[in-house]
Amino acid sequence: MSAGGQVRSLRGVDPAGRPTLGGYAGTGSAFAFGTLLEELAERIAERLAEKLEERRWAARQEACELLSVQEAAEVLRCKPQRVYDLRSAGRLPRTTEGGRAVVRRTDLERLVAEG
């Protein structure tokens, strides 16, 4: 036992000689259980933060995949009206996001590859 009554290992013996899992003599497994709960909560919080960051990254990637008509026109080096014409002709899918016309980058790449 160290100064302050703390047991150095996870397995210890309480003052009555019974085996414990505790970190403090006399509190036994209640302390160990509390410590384990805190560790578990910390690991869950870390994992949740990682998952949220992955979702934010995926959302940013998806947002980058959608181009405005103006941006699509810049990629194609044409006027925005040409992009609208391609959408009307069915050569580009009619995609909307929040009520505005957008073009998927992959659809533009497919159109350029087709020639």
C-alpha atoms as one frame of an Amber mdcrd trajectory, in Angstrom:
protein
   0.000   0.000   0.000   1.268   3.494  -0.866   0.949   6.680   1.144  -2.669
   7.811   1.320  -3.999   4.263   1.514  -3.922   3.614  -2.235  -3.328   0.058
  -3.429  -0.792  -0.070  -6.264  -2.322  -2.974  -8.185  -5.852  -3.636  -9.333
  -5.971  -6.693  -7.150  -5.485  -6.029  -3.490  -6.596  -7.048  -0.032  -8.935
  -5.012   2.150  -8.196  -4.501   5.872 -10.187  -7.652   6.674  -7.939  -9.698
   4.372 -10.524 -10.158   1.602  -9.361  -9.809  -2.018 -10.518  -6.617  -3.750
 -10.305  -5.027  -7.146 -10.175  -1.567  -5.626  -7.634   1.190  -5.773  -8.183
   2.308  -2.173  -8.097  -0.012   0.771 -11.496  -0.296   2.403 -13.521   0.783
  -0.628 -12.841  -2.419  -2.549 -14.550  -3.067  -5.797 -16.736   0.051  -5.569
 -13.718   2.228  -6.323 -12.523  -0.093  -9.090 -15.992  -0.136 -10.602 -16.120
   3.656 -10.543 -12.690   3.861 -12.119 -13.675   1.396 -14.825 -16.865   3.354
 -15.509 -14.870   6.557 -15.881 -12.447   4.851 -18.270 -15.325   3.379 -20.251
 -17.083   6.738 -20.467 -13.844   8.376 -21.643 -13.273   5.735 -24.326 -16.887
   6.016 -25.504 -16.546   9.803 -25.706 -13.320   9.475 -27.718 -14.889   6.960
 -30.097 -17.978   9.140 -30.506 -15.782  12.134 -31.316 -13.956  10.058 -33.958
 -17.233   8.933 -35.533 -18.596  12.482 -35.610 -15.423  13.720 -37.281 -15.703
  10.936 -39.887 -19.279  11.997 -40.641 -18.272  15.663 -40.906 -15.502  14.694
 -43.320 -17.906  12.594 -45.402 -20.410  15.471 -45.510 -17.680  17.858 -46.675
 -16.628  15.385 -49.363 -20.226  15.042 -50.529 -20.618  18.817 -50.601 -17.479
  19.062 -52.747 -18.968  16.563 -55.172 -21.928  18.859 -55.882 -21.182  21.836
 -58.085 -23.360  24.834 -58.760 -24.329  25.427 -62.383 -21.803  28.272 -62.464
 -19.025  25.992 -61.132 -19.978  23.260 -63.614 -19.812  25.812 -66.425 -16.330
  26.832 -65.280 -15.213  23.179 -65.305 -16.624  22.704 -68.802 -15.390  26.148
 -69.880 -18.768  27.159 -71.173 -21.617  29.472 -70.237 -24.057  28.417 -67.491
 -26.856  28.295 -70.087 -25.018  25.403 -71.781 -25.149  23.435 -68.496 -28.900
  24.094 -68.262 -29.251  22.951 -71.889 -27.344  19.738 -71.145 -29.661  19.102
 -68.184 -32.758  19.725 -70.334 -31.464  17.419 -73.060 -30.917  14.643 -70.504
 -27.160  14.531 -70.978 -26.742  15.682 -67.349 -29.134  14.468 -64.640 -31.499
  17.025 -63.102 -30.088  17.123 -59.595 -31.252  19.646 -57.016 -30.036  20.432
 -53.536 -32.153  22.665 -51.367 -34.171  23.823 -54.357 -31.216  24.909 -56.452
 -29.816  23.217 -59.528 -26.535  21.396 -58.912 -24.341  19.063 -60.931 -22.427
  16.093 -59.572 -18.749  16.172 -60.408 -18.925  12.497 -61.449 -21.697  13.327
 -63.938 -19.493  16.031 -65.463 -16.558  13.621 -65.690 -18.798  11.038 -67.394
 -20.060  13.664 -69.875 -16.516  14.737 -70.754 -15.404  11.099 -71.141 -18.301
  10.413 -73.522 -17.144  13.344 -75.663
